[in-house]
Amino acid sequence: MIILGLDTTAKNCTVSLVDSARVLALQSEPIGRGHAERLAPMVLETLHIAGLSVFDIDKITVCTGPGSFTGLRVALAFAKGLALPRKIPIIGVNALTVWAAEMDPEQSLKIVSVSDVRRGQLCWSAFDKGRCIQPPITQEIDRARAEIAKLSADKLIEDKPVNGAVLAWLGAGLTPDLAPALPLYSRPPDAKLPGGVTPPQTDV
């Protein structure tokens, strides 16, 4: 199985290709802005490095956030466009889960992953021996720190680049039903519909 991993949730634009045992190709560029312009060329470059074509891709794993409304949707929209013609399954995995899996490959620790989503808030999630015991939640910093302290975690991970290979591998055993590619926003979008209504947080 060939899995394509995509992440545009933060400063890095990351593309990876893995099979069940190996990293076939991986590129990650700290571009800050311009993910929408860079992602497609990076996918083509990564396929070329691996000696593969789009037709070899069996599954796509996309990092779903946390991130900004615009940033994280770049990879989600691209994945949907790439997958639609061949009905390639798309799996959604958030960065907090990727960080925990990378830190605890043996699934023997209690891990808390934390992302500073600004405006005085943290988005965090907790895992015990590989099992999620606290789904991603966004809270004011003081409240989040207090809740995290109660867990007495073995490791605390805060804001690091997403490992594209781990992201892709995490999708290997999942299905779109179990892990849908739905955006995990840092907070509700600032944009409003007429009448001041907040747009629903739906799939791309």
C-alpha positions in Angstrom: 0.0 0.0 0.0 1.3 3.4 -1.0 0.2 6.3 1.3 0.5 10.0 0.6 0.8 12.2 3.6 -0.1 16.0 3.4 0.3 18.7 6.0 -0.3 22.5 5.6 -1.5 23.3 9.1 1.5 25.3 10.2 4.6 27.0 8.8 5.8 23.8 7.1 4.5 22.5 3.8 5.0 18.7 4.1 4.5 15.9 1.6 5.4 12.2 2.3 5.1 8.9 0.5 5.4 5.7 2.5 4.6 2.0 2.1 4.0 -0.4 5.0 7.7 -0.5 6.0 9.6 2.3 4.4 9.7 6.1 3.8 9.8 6.3 0.0 10.2 10.1 -0.2 9.6 13.0 2.1 9.8 16.8 1.7 9.1 19.5 4.2 9.7 23.2 3.6 9.3 25.9 6.3 7.6 28.4 3.9 5.3 30.2 6.3 2.9 31.3 3.7 2.0 30.2 0.2 1.0 26.6 0.9 -1.6 26.6 -1.8 1.0 27.5 -4.5 3.6 25.1 -3.3 1.7 22.0 -2.4 0.9 20.6 -5.9 4.5 21.0 -7.2 5.8 19.4 -4.0 3.5 16.4 -4.5 4.8 16.0 -8.1 8.4 16.3 -6.9 7.9 13.8 -4.1 6.3 11.3 -6.5 9.2 11.8 -8.9 11.8 11.2 -6.1 10.0 7.9 -5.2 9.7 6.8 -8.8 5.9 6.7 -8.6 2.9 8.3 -10.2 -0.5 9.6 -9.0 -1.9 6.2 -10.1 0.2 4.4 -7.5 -1.4 6.1 -4.5 -3.7 3.9 -2.5 -4.6 6.2 0.4 -4.1 9.8 1.4 -3.6 10.9 5.1 -4.1 14.6 5.7 -3.2 16.5 8.9 -6.5 18.1 10.0 -5.1 20.7 12.4 -5.2 22.5 14.7 -4.6 25.4 12.4 -6.0 28.4 10.8 -9.2 28.3 8.7 -7.2 28.9 5.4 -4.0 27.0 6.2 -5.4 23.6 7.1 -8.0 23.6 4.3 -5.3 23.8 1.6 -4.2 20.1 2.1 -7.8 19.0 2.7 -9.1 20.5 -0.5 -6.1 19.3 -2.5 -6.5 15.7 -1.2 -10.2 15.7 -2.1 -9.5 16.9 -5.6 -6.7 14.3 -6.1 -8.8 11.5 -4.6 -12.1 12.0 -6.3 -11.4 10.7 -9.8 -10.0 7.4 -8.5 -12.0 7.2 -5.3 -8.9 7.1 -3.1 -9.8 7.0 0.6 -8.8 10.1 2.6 -7.9 9.7 6.2 -7.8 12.6 8.7 -5.3 12.7 11.6 -4.6 15.7 13.7 -1.1 17.0 14.6 -1.6 16.3 18.3 -2.0 12.6 17.5 1.0 12.6 15.3 3.2 14.2 17.9 2.1 11.6 20.5 2.7 8.7 18.2 6.1 9.9 17.3 7.1 10.5 21.0 5.7 7.1 22.1 6.0 4.5 19.4 5.9 1.7 21.9 2.6 3.0 23.3 3.8 2.7 26.9 3.5 6.3 28.1 0.9 9.0 29.1 1.4 11.8 26.6 -0.1 15.3 26.4 0.2 17.2 23.1 -0.3 21.0 23.2 -0.6 23.6 20.5 -0.5 27.3 21.2 -3.4 28.6 19.0 -2.8 32.2 20.2 -5.3 34.6 21.6 -4.5 33.3 25.0 -5.7 29.7 24.2 -4.2 26.2 24.0 -5.5 23.3 22.0 -4.5 20.0 23.6 -5.1 16.3 23.7 -4.0 13.4 25.9 -3.1 9.8 25.3 -2.4 6.9 27.6 -0.5 3.9 26.1 -1.6 5.0 22.6 -5.3 5.5 23.5 -6.8 8.9 23.3 -8.2 9.8 26.7 -8.8 13.5 25.9 -9.9 14.4 22.4 -8.6 17.8 21.2 -10.0 20.7 23.3 -9.3 24.4 23.1 -9.2 26.3 26.4 -7.9 29.4 28.0 -4.2 29.0 28.9 -4.6 28.9 32.7 -7.5 26.5 32.6 -5.7 24.2 30.1 -2.5 24.2 32.1 -4.5 23.3 35.3 -6.3 20.4 33.5 -3.0 19.1 32.0 -1.3 19.2 35.4 -3.9 16.9 36.8 -3.0 14.2 34.3 0.6 13.8 35.6 1.8 12.9 32.1 5.1 11.2 31.4 5.8 13.5 28.4 4.5 16.9 27.4 4.9 17.9 23.7 4.3 21.5 22.6 4.2 22.8 19.0 6.6 20.9 16.8 6.6 20.2 13.0 4.5 17.4 11.9 6.5 14.3 10.9 5.1 13.5 7.5 6.1 9.8 7.6 4.4 9.2 10.9 1.3 11.1 9.7 1.1 8.9 6.6 1.6 5.6 8.6 -1.0 6.5 11.1 -3.6 6.4 8.3 -2.6 2.9 7.2 -4.9 1.1 9.5 -7.8 3.6 9.5 -10.8 4.1 7.3 -12.6 7.3 6.4 -15.5 6.3 8.7 -13.2 5.9 11.7 -11.0 9.0 10.9 -12.8 11.4 8.6 -10.8 14.3 7.1 -12.7 17.0 8.9 -10.8 20.3 9.8 -9.8 20.9 13.4 -9.8 24.7 13.6 -7.9 26.6 16.2 -11.1 28.4 16.8 -14.3 29.1 14.8 -13.6 31.1 11.6 -13.8 34.9 11.9 -15.8 35.1 8.7 -19.5 35.6 9.1 -22.5 34.8 6.9 -25.1 37.6 6.3 -26.8 38.4 9.6 -23.6 37.5 11.6 -24.0 33.7 11.4 -20.8 31.7 11.8 -20.2 29.3 9.0 -20.6 25.6 10.0 -17.4 23.6 10.5 -17.9 21.0 7.8 -15.7 19.0 5.5 -14.0 20.8 2.6 
